[in-house]
Amino acid sequence: GAVTGAVGLGLGLSWIRRRDQGALGGGVRDDATGFFAMSPVSEAVAALLERQAQMAEQIVTVMRGMEGLREELSALVREGLPAAVEEVRRRTESLAPPGGPWGGGRRRRGLPRRRNSDSDGSDSIYFGASNGGAESEGGYATARGDSDDDEDNENSVAARCVTQASEVGGEADEELMQLLMEADRLHSGDASSREEGFRILDQQRGTYSNSAEFLWRLVRGYSDLFEMTTDTEQKKIYAYAGKEVAVESIKVNEQSSNCHQWYAVMCGFLADYETTQNRIKNGFLFKEHIDRAIELNPSDPLNYYLLGRWCYGVSQLTWIERKVAATLFAITPMATIQDALANFLKTEELKPKFSKANQVFIAKCYDQLGDSGNTLKWLSCASLMDNGTAEDEEATRDLEEMMKNFRV
């Protein structure tokens, strides 16, 4: 009703303004042009009506936004209350001793988390946020990457795989090692190679479902498929399937940095397919799992790039977006553009020329900080790099736009 009334008010003011432009205040019609010459009084009245019409249009926009927000908040309440009750019950059960009134049974106790002293950035980028562990739904926009690219020669890949294959015993060790090496090799190739890499892993998922190293590579394969397809429904299928495997990989080995890393990546892919509540919730989950990945492997540049992307996104949130997040989860996401820059620079420190997108984001951070010298420096560096992923292609468009603004 209020929106309809505001629309009616806007239309009415617009009609009155047109009708009275020559009639109010003694306007005189010019027969040659068919328009009225406005007297000073009529000009003032017309200006007032114009301002009222603009205000009415703004009211319409605000009311429409409030109506949409009201409907969305109603949906959040319907979805969120049952989940909140279940969360309270789950947390209460976790406090009960084995065999207690909530149903005993043995529980696997999590290892205490160690704060990584080598992590970059200020304390503001590290806040605890957990909403039900690794099985929540939703996501936060992020990037594709591969921690195995730190070393490009086959000998180093083989050395890692020898250690990883020890998860299973007997002759299966050698078979798993060969499979992991082949999957890594195919992943570093073109689109058809990555598709083949996923296929050979998918065929063996029943055999190696107890291997975290196998499972996170399978998640990586789903990530490849997600990025290569342009079909929205297929993307959604790959994202959900990949996240399910990522959850299983963490259950198999919570101490694997790659498992946490790829869980976060898949959450990011789900951002376009979730409700607002789940997007926010999984934004916190994304941060939690990337922090954990850094604790477990502080030398992986991809982890810092992903954390940088999270910080950058949070730094761009509006006041109302922060308030909605705080209202739903009692935690306000906090990160600054300086935090984002620190993580992007850490990525570059660990692996120079990590990606074109990383260098463009460094330039964006310096631009927002008003440092035109470093902005131009990193724009120039990024312009010399090739596109390796779809994200690099998107970064190239931002790069070209920024170059125009700087008249480079």
N, C-alpha and C positions, 0 to 999 in steps of 0.2 A: 504494500500500500504506500509506504513512504517513498519507495523508488518511483512508483507510478506517478505519485503526486509531484515529485521533483522533476520528472520528465515533462509532466504537464506544465509546470511552472516555467521550465526552460523554453518550451515551444510557445507558450503564451507570451512571454517576454519578447521572444524573437518576432512574433507576429505583430505585437504592439509597436515594437521598434520600427518595423518596416512601414506600418500604417501611419504612424504619427511623425515620421521624419520631416514631412513638409507641413503638417497641420499644427504642430505644437510651436508656440513661441513666435508666430507670425512669419513663417517661412513663405517665400514667394516663388511661384512656379516659373521656370524658364521654358517658354513654349518651344524654343528651338531645340532644347535637349530633352524636354520631358521630365526634368528633375527639378526638385525644389532647391532654391538657394537658402541656406540655413541662416537664421539670425543668431546672434551670440547666445540668446536664451535657449533657442531650440537646439543649438549645438551642445550646450551644457546638459540639457535634458537627454539628448541622444547619447552623449557620453556616459551619463549615469545609467541609462537603460542598457547600454553595451556592457558596462561593468557588471550590472545585475545578471545579465544573461550569461556572462562568463562564470560568475559565481554559481549560478544555477547549474551550469554544465559540470563544474567541479563537484558540486554537491551530488549530482547524479553519479559521477564516477566513484566518489567515496561511498555512497550508499550501496552501489553495486558490489564494491569490494567488501563492505561489511556483511552484505547478504551472503556472498560466497564464503567468507570466513566463518559466518555463523553456521552454515551448512556443513562446512568441513570440520569445525570443532564438534558439532553434534555427532558426526561420523567417528571422530577420534574418541569421543566419550564412549560410544557404543563398542568400539573396538578395544579401547584401552582398559576399561574397567575389568573385564574378565581376565585380561592379561596381567593386570596389576595384582588381582587377587591370587592368581596362580603363582606370580613371582614371590609374593609374601609367603605363601605356603611353602614354596620351594626353598626359600632362604631359611624359613623356620625349621624345616626338616634337616637342612644342612647343619644346624646347630645341635641337633639331637645326637646323643651317643649311639653307637651301634647297638641294635637290639632294643632301642627305646620305643616309646609309644607310637612313633610315626612310622614304624616298620623298619627293622634293623637291616641286616645285611651289610656286607663289607663295602666300604667306599674307598675308592682310590684317592689318597690324599695328594693334593697338588704340591709340587715343590715350591718353596718360597722364592719369590722373584727377586732377582738381584738388579739393583739400579746400575745402569751402564754409565761408568764415569767418563767414557769417551764420547758419549752422545753430544751432538752439537746443538746449539740453540739455547735460549734462556729457559728458566724453570717454567715459564708460563705456557710452554708447549707441552708440558707433561702434567696431565691431570688424570686421576683415576676415574674410569668410567666403565662399568660393567652392567649389562642389562640381560643377564641370563646366559652368559657364556657364549660359546661359538655357534649356538643353534638358533639365534635370532634371525629375522628376515630383514631384507632391505639392503641399502647400499649407499655409497658416496662416490661421486664421480672421480675417477682416477685414471692411471695409465697402464699400458702393458709394458712388461720388461722381462729381463731374464738374468738372474744372478749368476748363471753359469758362463756368461759372456766375459767375466773378469779375465779369464785366461783363454786364449783362442787356440792353443795348440792341443793336439790330440793326446799328447803324453799327460798333460795335467788333467784332462778330462778322465783319462783311464785311471790315473791315480786316485781321483775322487771316487770313481765308481767301484774300485776294489774295496774301499772302506765301506761304501754304502751297501754293496751287495752282501755284506756279512750279516745282514738282518735275517737271512734265511740260510738254512744249513745244507750241507751235502753238495751234490752236483748242481743244485739249483743256484748256488752262488755264482758260478761261471755264467750260467744262462742269464741270470738277472743282470750281471755286470755288462754282458754284451748288449742286452736289450736297452739298458740305460744309456750306454755309449751311442748306440744307433739313434735313439730318440733325441739325444743332445745334438748329434750331427745333423739330423733332418730338421730340427727346430731352427738351426742357424741358416737354413737354405731358403729357397723361394716359397711361394704359396703352395705349390704342388708338393714340395718336400714336407712342409709343415702338416699338410693334410695326411700324407703318408705316415708321418711320425705319430699323429694321433691314432691312425688306424691300427698300427702295430701295437700300440699301448692298449687300445680298447679291446683288442682281441685277447689280451693276456690279463685283463683285470680280475678274472676269477682266480687265476693262479697266484697273483701277487697282491691280493687285497690286504695282506698283512704287512706290506712294505710301504712305509711312509715316503721313501724316496721314489718309489714307483707312483704312488698316488698323487704327489704334488706335481709330478711331470704330466700325469693325466689331466690334472687341473689346468696346467699350462697349455696343454693341447686344446682344451675347451676354450681357453682364452684366444688361442690362434684362430679357431673356427669363428668365434664371436667377432673378431676384428675383420676377418676376411669376407664374411657374408654381409650383404646389404639388406637382407630380408628381416624386417623387424621381429616377426614371430620366431624365426630361427634364432636370432640373437637372444631372445628371451629364453628359449629352450636351452641353448648352450649355457647361458648365465646361471640358470637354476640348477641344471645338471652339474655344472662345474662346482657350484657352491656345495652341493651335497657331497661330492667327492672330497672337497676341501675340509669339510667337517669331519669326515672319516679319517683323513690324514692326520689331523690334530689329535684325534682319539688314539690313533696308533702311536704317535710320537709327538708329545707336547713340546719336546725339546728341539724340534726342528724349526730353524729360522725360516726355511723355504715354505714350510706348511703354513705358518702364520702369514707370511708375505702373500702367498697366492690366495689364501682365504680372503685377505683384505682386498686384493685385486678383484676377485669375483663379486664381493659385496659392492664394489664400485660400479661394476657393470650392471648391477641390478637397480641402480638409482632411478632409471627411467621407467621402471615397471612397478614401483612400490608406492604405497600411500605416504603422505607427508610424515606421519608418525614413524613409520618404519625407516624412511630415509634419514630422519634425524637420529633415531636410535642406532642405526647402523653406521652413521657418521662417527658416533662415539666408539662403536666396535672397530671400525676401520683404524682409528687412532690407537686403540688398545693393542690390536694385533701388530701394527707396525712398530709400536714401542717394544713389544715383546720380540719381534724379529730383530730389532737393533740390539737388544740385550743379548740375544743368542749369537748374533753375527754383526758386530759393529764395523766390519770392513766391507760390507756389501753396499755399493753406491745406489743401487735401486731402492733400498729401504729409505735412504735419506731423500731421494727424489720423491718418493711417494709421500713421505712425511712433509716435504716442502709443499707438495700440491695440496695436502690437507690444510696446512697452515695458511697457504695463500687463499684457499677457498673460505676459510673461517674469517680471515681478516677482511673479506669483502662482504660479510653478512651485514644486513641492516639491523637497526636497533630492534625492530619488531620481530625479525627472525630470531634474534638472540633471546628475546623475551618468550617467544613460543617454545623454543628449546628448553629454556629454564623452567617454564611452567609445566611442561610434559615430563621432564626428567630431573628437575631440581638441580640441574648442573648447567651452567652457562658455558658454551664452548668459547675458549679464549685462545687467541693466537694473533700475532702482529705480523705486519709485512716484513719486519726485521727478522722474525723467526723463520718465515718462509725463505728469505734471502740466505740466512745462515745455512739452512739445509740444502738449498740448491748449490751454494758454493762448496759445501762439504762433498756433495756428489761430484762436482767438478774436480775437487782435490783428490778424491779417491780414484777417479777415472776421468782424466781429461778428455773432452769431447764425448762425454757420455751419450748425449743426444742433442739434436737440434732444439727440441722442445725445452730441454733444461736450460740451454743458453738463452732462449727467448724469454723464459720465465725470470731468469736473472736480470735481463734487460727491463722487463716489466716492473720488477721490484725496485730497481734503481730509479726508474722513471717516476714511480709513485713517491719515492723518497726525495725527489727533486735533484738527483745527481745526474745531470745531462751528460757529463763526461763519460762516466761508466756505462750509462745507457747506450750511448753511441758505440762504445768499445765492444759491448757484448752483442749489439745488433750486427756489427761488422763481423764478429767472430761467427755468429749463427748463420749469416748469409753465405759463408764459405762451406757450410756443411750440407751434405745430401740428406734427402728425406729417407728415413729407414722404416718408419711406421706411419699409420694413418694419423697418429697424433702429431708427428713431425709435419705432415702436410697441413694440418690445422694451424700449427705454430707458424708455418710459412706465411699463411694469410695474415696472421697478426703481425708478423715481422714486416711484411710489405706495407701494411697500414701505418705502422709506427715509423717506418722509413719515410713515408710521405709526410707525416706530421713533422718530422725533423728535417724535411727537405734534403734528404741524403740522396 
